[in-house]
Amino acid sequence: MRRDQSSRRSGLLLVAAGASLWGVDTVLRTPLTGGLSSSVIVFYEHVLLTIAFAPYLIIKRRKLTGLRASSWWSSLWIGWGGSALGTICYTQAVKLGNPTSVVFLQKLQPLIAVVLAGWWLGEREPLRARFWVRAGTTLLGAYLISFGASPAWGAFSNAEWVPALWAVGAAAIWGSCTVVGRYALPDLSPILLTALRVVSALPLLGLLALSSKSTAGIPMPGSDQWARLALMALIPGFLALLIYYRGLARTPASLATFGELCFPAAAALLNWLFLGTAISIAQGLGVVVLWLAVLWPRREGFARQA
């Protein structure tokens, strides 16, 4: 039991660390949205990731031929949903430049994942009172980061609903991908699941990128844009996903999804440093509350050992 509790806690910390690396994404992605469409940005990001993973998939080709059908459809769901459609929805929300998008994304995703984890995976974590104490504390921290001390309804008006709807779609897709990823991990290593997620998304992304422009072909990025795309593929793409899936393999999906809320905490700090977005005292407090919830010691399991 002690080892199981320790594994869960270290897994949650890895999920939080991977999600924190996603915070780099907004800093790199925002300047790209001025010259490239959302689908084109995500397409080239996955081209670079596919090139990086190709040698590994060649080495593991025998493992691939022996995968069960459930592993293949799980990878396809995560690739088409999480890497393709979800990322395009998120990029479109960033392009519209409204923080409400991130708010919706981070608030709805855990709730969707918790419901799906209980229904599909049969996880009992949501039935425990301490789970909801941690969940409430985590959501409080995420709320403070998103809204500060202001009421949430004050952020919504007229055109601000447009990016919010894009983010609702991303939240639903990514929440389901958390659960499907947890379902697939007993049969797939974290690095193999990451590679299949990326490569399976590329054909769909190519079609979406082609359809995003009236002119023939997919526009070619400039040198500065290639540099940002490469950094996006390396940090919030390659490294973040590997760390995230390694943590998810040790953590119930219903609990891991709250670790993913470290994404807005990291994004808020990095946006303040690099994009000049101010952070209020309430938002800074939200960062502290969020990380305290993630680092919350699980003493209950240890007490039963006494």
Secondary structure as UniProt FT lines:
FT   HELIX           2..22
FT   HELIX           24..32
FT   TURN            33..35
FT   HELIX           38..59
FT   HELIX           61..65
FT   HELIX           69..77
FT   HELIX           78..86
FT   HELIX           87..96
FT   HELIX           100..116
FT   HELIX           117..121
FT   HELIX           125..127
FT   HELIX           129..147
FT   TURN            148..149
FT   HELIX           152..155
FT   HELIX           158..160
FT   HELIX           161..184
FT   TURN            185..187
FT   HELIX           190..211
FT   HELIX           223..232
FT   HELIX           233..239
FT   HELIX           240..248
FT   TURN            249..250
FT   HELIX           253..259
FT   TURN            260..261
FT   HELIX           262..274
FT   HELIX           281..295
FT   HELIX           299..305
//
